[in-house]
Amino acid sequence: MRILVIPLAIPLFAALLFSSACRRQQPQSGSTKQTADAKHFSILQQSSKELGWRGILSLAPMPAESGKETSFTLKLVAPDGAPIDRAHVRMALIMPLMDMGKEEFGAPAAGNGVYLGKGTISMDGVWIVQANIERDNQKARLEFEIHVNVP
């Protein structure tokens, strides 16, 4: 009887581990709110706990593809809805389930609170797009979770 239980338990245990690893985790610095395109996460919003700044992230192409350059557009707004200009924005791509290191890149201002950056997502999986923002001695970090070829 024990011989039958072990082979059946191993695939069940593996499935439970995989589902918990793929379960969506909330970033620590604020809450991520999906605002459009539930299947592909084309637009994400997050608020900074530190300053109340809100970031709205969109990607192109959408859905994002591994191994191809992706354009990241970040719109920053203050709690009163005014665009946040004159900020220094650096972005990083981080794969939380594997130590892939970070791909960091700048996101220069394009005007009216919009910042543009380009980076390459190296493989399929769950990724965090981290935006580190500095303006007038104030700092905020926004983190957005994206899925690349994850059903």
Contacts in CASP RR format, 6 or more apart in sequence:
PFRMAT RR
TARGET T0000
AUTHOR 0000-0000-0000
METHOD contacts of the structure
MODEL  1
MRILVIPLAIPLFAALLFSSACRRQQPQSGSTKQTADAKHFSILQQSSKE
LGWRGILSLAPMPAESGKETSFTLKLVAPDGAPIDRAHVRMALIMPLMDM
GKEEFGAPAAGNGVYLGKGTISMDGVWIVQANIERDNQKARLEFEIHVNV
P
21 97 0 8 1.000
22 126 0 8 1.000
22 150 0 8 1.000
24 145 0 8 1.000
25 96 0 8 1.000
25 145 0 8 1.000
26 32 0 8 1.000
27 46 0 8 1.000
27 128 0 8 1.000
27 142 0 8 1.000
27 143 0 8 1.000
27 144 0 8 1.000
27 145 0 8 1.000
28 143 0 8 1.000
29 46 0 8 1.000
29 48 0 8 1.000
29 49 0 8 1.000
29 50 0 8 1.000
29 140 0 8 1.000
29 141 0 8 1.000
29 142 0 8 1.000
29 143 0 8 1.000
30 46 0 8 1.000
30 47 0 8 1.000
30 48 0 8 1.000
30 49 0 8 1.000
30 142 0 8 1.000
30 143 0 8 1.000
31 46 0 8 1.000
31 47 0 8 1.000
32 44 0 8 1.000
32 45 0 8 1.000
32 46 0 8 1.000
32 143 0 8 1.000
32 144 0 8 1.000
32 145 0 8 1.000
33 44 0 8 1.000
33 45 0 8 1.000
33 46 0 8 1.000
34 41 0 8 1.000
34 43 0 8 1.000
34 44 0 8 1.000
34 45 0 8 1.000
35 43 0 8 1.000
35 44 0 8 1.000
35 45 0 8 1.000
35 56 0 8 1.000
36 42 0 8 1.000
36 43 0 8 1.000
37 43 0 8 1.000
37 62 0 8 1.000
39 63 0 8 1.000
40 62 0 8 1.000
40 63 0 8 1.000
41 63 0 8 1.000
41 145 0 8 1.000
41 146 0 8 1.000
41 147 0 8 1.000
42 58 0 8 1.000
42 59 0 8 1.000
42 62 0 8 1.000
42 63 0 8 1.000
43 56 0 8 1.000
43 57 0 8 1.000
43 58 0 8 1.000
44 56 0 8 1.000
44 57 0 8 1.000
44 58 0 8 1.000
44 144 0 8 1.000
44 145 0 8 1.000
44 146 0 8 1.000
45 54 0 8 1.000
45 55 0 8 1.000
45 56 0 8 1.000
45 57 0 8 1.000
46 54 0 8 1.000
46 55 0 8 1.000
46 57 0 8 1.000
46 142 0 8 1.000
46 143 0 8 1.000
46 144 0 8 1.000
47 53 0 8 1.000
47 54 0 8 1.000
47 55 0 8 1.000
48 54 0 8 1.000
48 55 0 8 1.000
48 133 0 8 1.000
48 140 0 8 1.000
48 141 0 8 1.000
48 142 0 8 1.000
50 138 0 8 1.000
50 139 0 8 1.000
50 140 0 8 1.000
50 141 0 8 1.000
51 138 0 8 1.000
51 140 0 8 1.000
52 78 0 8 1.000
52 79 0 8 1.000
52 140 0 8 1.000
53 76 0 8 1.000
53 77 0 8 1.000
53 78 0 8 1.000
53 79 0 8 1.000
53 84 0 8 1.000
53 133 0 8 1.000
53 140 0 8 1.000
53 142 0 8 1.000
54 76 0 8 1.000
54 77 0 8 1.000
54 78 0 8 1.000
54 79 0 8 1.000
54 81 0 8 1.000
55 74 0 8 1.000
55 75 0 8 1.000
55 76 0 8 1.000
55 77 0 8 1.000
55 131 0 8 1.000
55 142 0 8 1.000
56 74 0 8 1.000
56 75 0 8 1.000
56 77 0 8 1.000
57 72 0 8 1.000
57 73 0 8 1.000
57 74 0 8 1.000
57 129 0 8 1.000
57 131 0 8 1.000
57 142 0 8 1.000
57 144 0 8 1.000
58 72 0 8 1.000
58 73 0 8 1.000
59 70 0 8 1.000
59 71 0 8 1.000
59 72 0 8 1.000
59 73 0 8 1.000
59 146 0 8 1.000
60 70 0 8 1.000
60 71 0 8 1.000
60 73 0 8 1.000
61 68 0 8 1.000
61 70 0 8 1.000
63 148 0 8 1.000
63 149 0 8 1.000
64 70 0 8 1.000
64 121 0 8 1.000
64 146 0 8 1.000
64 148 0 8 1.000
65 121 0 8 1.000
65 148 0 8 1.000
65 149 0 8 1.000
66 121 0 8 1.000
66 122 0 8 1.000
66 123 0 8 1.000
66 124 0 8 1.000
66 125 0 8 1.000
66 148 0 8 1.000
66 149 0 8 1.000
67 120 0 8 1.000
67 121 0 8 1.000
67 122 0 8 1.000
67 123 0 8 1.000
68 120 0 8 1.000
68 121 0 8 1.000
69 118 0 8 1.000
69 119 0 8 1.000
69 120 0 8 1.000
70 118 0 8 1.000
70 119 0 8 1.000
70 120 0 8 1.000
70 121 0 8 1.000
71 116 0 8 1.000
71 117 0 8 1.000
71 118 0 8 1.000
72 91 0 8 1.000
72 107 0 8 1.000
72 116 0 8 1.000
72 117 0 8 1.000
72 118 0 8 1.000
72 119 0 8 1.000
72 129 0 8 1.000
73 114 0 8 1.000
73 115 0 8 1.000
73 116 0 8 1.000
73 117 0 8 1.000
74 89 0 8 1.000
74 91 0 8 1.000
74 107 0 8 1.000
74 114 0 8 1.000
74 115 0 8 1.000
74 116 0 8 1.000
74 117 0 8 1.000
74 131 0 8 1.000
74 142 0 8 1.000
75 83 0 8 1.000
75 113 0 8 1.000
75 114 0 8 1.000
75 115 0 8 1.000
76 83 0 8 1.000
76 84 0 8 1.000
76 87 0 8 1.000
76 89 0 8 1.000
76 113 0 8 1.000
76 114 0 8 1.000
76 115 0 8 1.000
76 133 0 8 1.000
77 83 0 8 1.000
77 84 0 8 1.000
77 113 0 8 1.000
78 84 0 8 1.000
83 111 0 8 1.000
83 112 0 8 1.000
83 113 0 8 1.000
83 114 0 8 1.000
84 113 0 8 1.000
84 133 0 8 1.000
84 135 0 8 1.000
85 109 0 8 1.000
85 111 0 8 1.000
85 112 0 8 1.000
85 113 0 8 1.000
86 109 0 8 1.000
86 135 0 8 1.000
86 136 0 8 1.000
87 109 0 8 1.000
87 113 0 8 1.000
87 115 0 8 1.000
87 133 0 8 1.000
87 134 0 8 1.000
87 135 0 8 1.000
88 133 0 8 1.000
88 134 0 8 1.000
88 135 0 8 1.000
89 106 0 8 1.000
89 107 0 8 1.000
89 108 0 8 1.000
89 109 0 8 1.000
89 115 0 8 1.000
89 131 0 8 1.000
89 132 0 8 1.000
89 133 0 8 1.000
90 104 0 8 1.000
90 105 0 8 1.000
90 106 0 8 1.000
90 107 0 8 1.000
90 131 0 8 1.000
90 132 0 8 1.000
91 104 0 8 1.000
91 105 0 8 1.000
91 106 0 8 1.000
91 107 0 8 1.000
91 117 0 8 1.000
91 119 0 8 1.000
91 129 0 8 1.000
91 130 0 8 1.000
91 131 0 8 1.000
91 132 0 8 1.000
92 102 0 8 1.000
92 103 0 8 1.000
92 104 0 8 1.000
92 105 0 8 1.000
92 129 0 8 1.000
92 130 0 8 1.000
92 132 0 8 1.000
93 102 0 8 1.000
93 103 0 8 1.000
93 119 0 8 1.000
93 120 0 8 1.000
93 121 0 8 1.000
93 122 0 8 1.000
93 127 0 8 1.000
93 128 0 8 1.000
93 129 0 8 1.000
93 130 0 8 1.000
94 100 0 8 1.000
94 101 0 8 1.000
94 102 0 8 1.000
94 127 0 8 1.000
94 128 0 8 1.000
94 130 0 8 1.000
95 101 0 8 1.000
95 122 0 8 1.000
95 123 0 8 1.000
95 125 0 8 1.000
95 126 0 8 1.000
95 127 0 8 1.000
95 128 0 8 1.000
96 126 0 8 1.000
96 127 0 8 1.000
96 128 0 8 1.000
97 125 0 8 1.000
97 126 0 8 1.000
100 122 0 8 1.000
100 123 0 8 1.000
102 130 0 8 1.000
103 119 0 8 1.000
103 120 0 8 1.000
103 122 0 8 1.000
105 117 0 8 1.000
105 118 0 8 1.000
105 119 0 8 1.000
106 117 0 8 1.000
107 115 0 8 1.000
107 116 0 8 1.000
107 117 0 8 1.000
107 131 0 8 1.000
108 115 0 8 1.000
108 116 0 8 1.000
108 117 0 8 1.000
109 115 0 8 1.000
110 116 0 8 1.000
115 131 0 8 1.000
121 127 0 8 1.000
121 148 0 8 1.000
123 148 0 8 1.000
124 148 0 8 1.000
124 149 0 8 1.000
124 150 0 8 1.000
125 147 0 8 1.000
125 148 0 8 1.000
125 149 0 8 1.000
125 150 0 8 1.000
126 145 0 8 1.000
126 146 0 8 1.000
126 147 0 8 1.000
126 148 0 8 1.000
126 150 0 8 1.000
127 145 0 8 1.000
127 146 0 8 1.000
127 147 0 8 1.000
127 148 0 8 1.000
128 143 0 8 1.000
128 144 0 8 1.000
128 145 0 8 1.000
128 146 0 8 1.000
129 143 0 8 1.000
129 144 0 8 1.000
129 145 0 8 1.000
129 146 0 8 1.000
130 141 0 8 1.000
130 142 0 8 1.000
130 143 0 8 1.000
130 144 0 8 1.000
131 141 0 8 1.000
131 142 0 8 1.000
131 143 0 8 1.000
131 144 0 8 1.000
132 139 0 8 1.000
132 140 0 8 1.000
132 141 0 8 1.000
133 139 0 8 1.000
133 140 0 8 1.000
133 141 0 8 1.000
133 142 0 8 1.000
END
